[in-house]
Amino acid sequence: MGLVQKIFGTHSQHELKRIYPIADKVESYREEYGKLSDEQLKGKTKEFKERLSKGETLNDLLPEAYATVREAAKRVLGMEHYRVQIIGGIILHQGRIAEMRTGEGKTLVCTLPAYLNALEEKGVLVVTVNDYLAKRDAEWMGQVHNFLGLSVGIVLHDMKDDERRAAYASDITYVTNNELGFDYLRDNMAIYKEQLVLRDLHYCIIDEVDSVLIDEARTPLIISGQSGKSTKLYELCDVLARQLVKGTYHGERTKMQVMMQEEIEEDGDFIVNEKDKVVNLTEQGVHKVEQFFHIDNYADIENLEIQHNVTLALRAHYLMFRDKDYVVKDDEVLIVDEFTGRIMPGRRYSDGLHQAIEAKEHVKVKRESKTLATITFQNFFNKFDKKAGMTGTALTEEKEFRGIYNMDVVEVPTNKPIARIDHNDAVFKTMKGKFNAVVEEVVAAHEKGQPVLVGTITIDTSELLSEMLRKRGIPHNVLNAKYHELEAQIVADAGKHGAVTIATNMAGRGTDIKLDEEARAAGGLKIIGTERHESRRIDNQLRGRAGRQGDPGESRFYISLEDNLMRLFAQETLMNTFNRLGVGENDQIEHKLLSNAIETAQKKIETNNYGIRLHLLEYDQVMNEQREIMYAERKRVLNGESMRNSIMKMITDFVEGVVNRSVSEDKSADEWNYDEINELLLPTIPIAPVAYDENIKNKNELIHALKEKAVKFYEDKEALFPEPETIREIERVVLLKVIDRKWMDHIDDMDQLKQGIGLQAYGQKDPVVQYKMMGYDMFDEMTRAITEDTVRLLMHIQVEEKVEREQVAKVTGTNKDEGPSVKGPVRRTDKKIYPNDLCPCGSGKKYKNCCGRQA
Ligand SMILES: Nc1ncnc2c1ncn2[C@@H]1O[C@H](COP(=O)(O)OP(=O)(O)OP(=O)(O)O)[C@@H](O)[C@H]1O
């Protein structure tokens, strides 16, 4: 805490002062409500709804409503909300983020604002991070809501539309962020109103809000469909990638090095920069690729596809790891979520990376997919009228919550003091030394009867440790994405006397491990982290599995200088110190300063990742504005509104556009190019050809006359349909079809634009500005094309034609773009300049002898 905060108090302290009186009020009803019969307590729901309809507000009702839920929870679950939980509940109702430490009972907190806001009958969504929690929480807390007469729904991954619709129609719905996001996208691809599953986005409470709005925000949700491309190139590039030799990475070249034309000795065919997750070919590598594909110039624009695929194959081989980033199961490559350790069923890496991995793993390479709909969590959750969040770890990202989501974070005090002891990190020189020590620590705890939870980042490590413990004869359970069927049982057993559980990040959030008496007496749960995660929040979540509700417990992270994080971000300085001190393989070094150094490395990465998210958001903002317009238009169609006015406007707009393009004001009417007018106009609006007419002297008169003719033509067409509703529906069908087709192409084009625009950065232009400008132009072009197509189709419609709504694109899967180079849309390999290339400044000199300009 800084000095200013010490003197003036923190933001949270200020805010809590205003919340305490409301909490007092809730508590003041305790005795009175305790005396109510079950029936009287249940009757409160009806009473509150009536009072709402008579003009009272949710804020007016809050104290009584919260007291009602509290009493109901006491009767139904045997848990009565603590004062701090009431405070948390108030913060959530106010649309903010409640930071409540791990194990403080956020699941129960949620019942308060969920109930209160559900009284408005517009639906409340409780958003969790995985199916397990959605199901657990809905079943557990659902009992309270049911008792009070509210309905509760759950949406799970394998549910059909009907089940989803029913679940969303409930008063309170438990759903994961992914299911919810995809349902939103799918709803916006529906062609009949009856197909929609979601209601309007009213109020949501996001559990583990940092996971959803921060960690997952880096990766947009994508729904994709098939495109007809062949998969051969992926297989060829995989063969090639296996032949190429990896060279040594010397670090990014600084501007100064480039200026000084300093040459770095390059070896191998390609260089892997693990830190930035980029692969670059060397000059030698480029030659090999050219030979392999029998092409003259790799850098040539016509070889863009080869360039892209070679990079993908190398990334698949050198940056994507089996059993860490993905698993291979039933002849399929399945993504493992880096933050939660869970398999993400049905998801695919975008932009061809998934195919490249399929080729690498020799499973069937699926067809290239085309993006049909996409949104980021930022833009999705900002659509809610009100949103709230809770987590044990939000404060480190407060700035981001405020800036991007307009939510502040209020830190709620714990119910009981935290008794968990968080030890300093134990640091080792090598991984071997580290794992040996971990095993010793587990054995010691096990013998003492203290339950242990060993957290690993990868599936591989969990299996390695399992093997080491098996050799030592220590019985244990393993929880990872490969074996998750027994999750609930493993978690239930993990707090028993002497239990040993190894788990990936899967058990890192939300998992509630209950201790038995013997375990408590033996010191409570011991958490052993086997590696630091990139983000401090993930580590803190793991620690938070112990010491819940004032329980005893301890935690310690075991780290080696060979760990990824250390290797990439902190190794050099630490290695020097270790060598100076003469540290051996099995020596354990422990000091606050070391733990601090590691945190500094994590902070660096966190800042970097924040940059990535902001960047992504800047790009997505452009699409977001456009998406709003398109989705609003679709909604009107689905709602069955008459689109006649819009169609009429399209017709007249089209006419005006044609005249504006072909007629120049400088020329008199007899000099106008009537052929051109007819060429542009008649294929779309089949009226009689336009010719010189002495009554029409200027452009406006021509526009006016043609508009009249076009409208007349359309009115005649309308008159052919005895039932006006028939043509109204035809208008909707045509519009929907054209909008969808053009919009999907547009999304794909914008994707391409984003990929390519990064190159502009070399030309001293801000890529985001360029993207915006070109994006707006493309949107204009798309609206023009929609107008033209719609008008043409309607003007040519035949009475006997059967016109039905149909889905424009075949959806193949819901993807989450998890490609590692989300850093920016730059495909660096495409643009690398080699010493013997001509300098891009145009001097004609070789690059190595010239000015060092980048493009
Ligand atoms: N008011 C209460 N009375 C009794 N027990 C409670 C109360 N509130 C919570 N608990 C218990 O505390 C434990 C932790 O609850 P829960 O798992 O909801 O915590 P959490 O805040 O969601 O933790 P995490 O941050 O790890 O997700 C649970 O076992 C729950 O039964």
The ligand as an SDF file (V2000), in Angstrom:
LIG
                    3D

 31 33  0  0  0  0  0  0  0  0999 V2000
  -22.0850  -18.7660    4.9010 N   0  0  0  0  0  0  0  0  0  0  0  0
  -21.4700  -19.9440    4.8880 C   0  0  0  0  0  0  0  0  0  0  0  0
  -21.6610  -20.8230    5.8760 N   0  0  0  0  0  0  0  0  0  0  0  0
  -21.0280  -22.0070    5.8650 C   0  0  0  0  0  0  0  0  0  0  0  0
  -20.1940  -22.4100    4.9080 N   0  0  0  0  0  0  0  0  0  0  0  0
  -19.9590  -21.5890    3.9010 C   0  0  0  0  0  0  0  0  0  0  0  0
  -20.5800  -20.3140    3.8420 C   0  0  0  0  0  0  0  0  0  0  0  0
  -20.1610  -19.7160    2.7170 N   0  0  0  0  0  0  0  0  0  0  0  0
  -19.3200  -20.5730    2.1080 C   0  0  0  0  0  0  0  0  0  0  0  0
  -19.1900  -21.6940    2.8090 N   0  0  0  0  0  0  0  0  0  0  0  0
  -18.3460  -22.8380    2.4510 C   0  0  0  0  0  0  0  0  0  0  0  0
  -17.0920  -22.3460    2.0640 O   0  0  0  0  0  0  0  0  0  0  0  0
  -16.5360  -23.1430    1.0490 C   0  0  0  0  0  0  0  0  0  0  0  0
  -16.0000  -22.2990   -0.0830 C   0  0  0  0  0  0  0  0  0  0  0  0
  -17.0310  -21.8670   -0.9080 O   0  0  0  0  0  0  0  0  0  0  0  0
  -16.8340  -21.5930   -2.4740 P   0  0  0  0  0  0  0  0  0  0  0  0
  -16.2720  -22.7630   -3.1440 O   0  0  0  0  0  0  0  0  0  0  0  0
  -18.0840  -21.0100   -2.9560 O   0  0  0  0  0  0  0  0  0  0  0  0
  -15.7000  -20.4890   -2.3790 O   0  0  0  0  0  0  0  0  0  0  0  0
  -15.2040  -19.5050   -3.5150 P   0  0  0  0  0  0  0  0  0  0  0  0
  -15.1570  -18.1660   -2.9260 O   0  0  0  0  0  0  0  0  0  0  0  0
  -16.0100  -19.6890   -4.7300 O   0  0  0  0  0  0  0  0  0  0  0  0
  -13.7440  -20.0280   -3.7470 O   0  0  0  0  0  0  0  0  0  0  0  0
  -12.8560  -19.9320   -5.0910 P   0  0  0  0  0  0  0  0  0  0  0  0
  -12.3180  -18.5550   -5.1270 O   0  0  0  0  0  0  0  0  0  0  0  0
  -11.8260  -20.9280   -4.8360 O   0  0  0  0  0  0  0  0  0  0  0  0
  -13.7390  -20.2390   -6.2280 O   0  0  0  0  0  0  0  0  0  0  0  0
  -17.6040  -24.0920    0.6170 C   0  0  0  0  0  0  0  0  0  0  0  0
  -17.3150  -25.3520    1.1390 O   0  0  0  0  0  0  0  0  0  0  0  0
  -18.8650  -23.5600    1.2310 C   0  0  0  0  0  0  0  0  0  0  0  0
  -19.7220  -24.5920    1.5890 O   0  0  0  0  0  0  0  0  0  0  0  0
  1  2  1  0
  2  3  1  0
  2  7  2  0
  3  4  2  0
  4  5  1  0
  5  6  2  0
  6  7  1  0
  6 10  1  0
  7  8  1  0
  8  9  2  0
  9 10  1  0
 10 11  1  0
 11 12  1  0
 11 30  1  0
 12 13  1  0
 13 14  1  0
 13 28  1  0
 14 15  1  0
 15 16  1  0
 16 17  2  0
 16 18  1  0
 16 19  1  0
 19 20  1  0
 20 21  2  0
 20 22  1  0
 20 23  1  0
 23 24  1  0
 24 25  2  0
 24 26  1  0
 24 27  1  0
 28 29  1  0
 28 30  1  0
 30 31  1  0
M  END
$$$$
